[in-house]
């Protein structure tokens, strides 16, 4: 091989080297990140103080999540016309009935892209006697990073957001999470 | 191409590019609505493939745009909004990821790669030309070349600078109709005043245009949204009016005007319970006198009462006769419905029916303080001394069941006053005044009937 050929190979090597380093670094970054699904199922807010839920309920009463500090709280984002929301609703009613006497856990629903009239009719038809925040709901939905409904978060008595559920919840499922987290040191 | 020609070509290219940029660039956002639009384009819709928050119309994108409008109107910075959205939706939502942390590699890696390649290429080119530099040149030729280079450099800089100035003039924050300071034509407040003034002159279309302009500047102005919705309803489009009014309530749940107009529109749409709900919120907000006047003018309370009475009477009239009726607890009626029904029957002149109806409710809920108080109040208002005494017995029972029953205290205060027991009435009224929550309808009842003055007099 002559010197011209060696020069060309050396040049190619020098050009290829930074490209290879950049590509390797990019692959490393992408490989060490969570998959898109895992990121969706987790949430950046978990482990920190739950974002505020402050507003007016559909019955015209003021609501502030902070007033419920000291209890487990299920923050449930829903829409009256979404089928999975309708399907999960009896489970929320069941969960509320299980805990309403002891008062150790409560539910607050947050209206997501819906009208107050629809929500009133929804609760009249399907039952449920917990606060449903309508005014101030956008701020809460964006603060929790809600992407669709139903979507629920569990807030510990300390006020920390500890669990997120994409899709419908069940009463047993929430109780299991509470039992597991209560038993944890 | 000679060096001189190349310089002119460079200067012309710079100037042309500057003019093109000036013609195409829209400058910084002039209004809050523009800023919301610009911001929405910088964030990815969290559930869409390849669409920004600005482009998508899925619910989550709408919610984010709505919240962006509130933040922008609150005067929040772009960095604040970016931080909030990233905190909630993670960095993937940000089309312009930050330069810090591991995300910073997105910016650093291409620069490193590009810089590395450029360095290698330049190094190789210099090594190719190195022998030419060793050739000696005459000193006069070197000086002349340096002088020419300096002159042409200055010329190019002057042309480019002039182009830059022209660009700045044409693409700064000022519009063609802008003021010299570059500020927008008028504030939201001025536009709302203008709208009110036009409304006062009967120019509804002009008022709507002014409110639209105000909303362009400040999309989350509760006042502009409310009155835009109200005027829309007056033009005969209640469905669109509801959208404006619900947005106003979402922005400011404690704005009485929005609640009042929403109640009126609900009544116009035949939604009595919705109107009652809005009216209850309106009452809890300590509304200003002008809103109360408007409320009275539009007969909102009367219409809400009539609508609720009509709705609940329809249910009650559909029930079987008392002896054949199922227990109250087995019907879909609630205690509030029962109390409204009794009032509706009494208002229709059927006092006996009203009392019997509440007796039927008491069979299922014998200790309910609200039902006991409601039955007592029906009897107290009859004007018959014997029924008055019976009414007091029920009110006593209501207060035995719940000593802090607001209705029990107010109704018994009226009853005792009718019996001539002013000190007892005063004690009940004082107990009512000491309650943490006093229902506005009872407060109004006491004031409208002048009970305080009657007792003290």
Interface residues (C-beta under 8 A of the other chain):
Chain A: X11 X14 X15 X17 X18 X19 X21 X22 X25 X26 X29 X36 X39 X43 X44 X45 X51 X55 X56 X58 X59 X60 X79 X112 X113 X115 X116 X117 X120 X134 X135 X136 X137 X138 X139 X141 X142 X143 X144 X145 X146 X147 X148 X149
Chain B: X46 X47 X59 X60 X62 X63 X64 X66 X67 X70 X84 X85 X86 X87 X88 X89 X90 X92 X102 X105 X109 X110 X112 X113 X115 X116 X117 X120 X121 X124 X242 X246 X249 X250 X253 X254 X271 X273 X274 X277 X278 X280 X281 X284
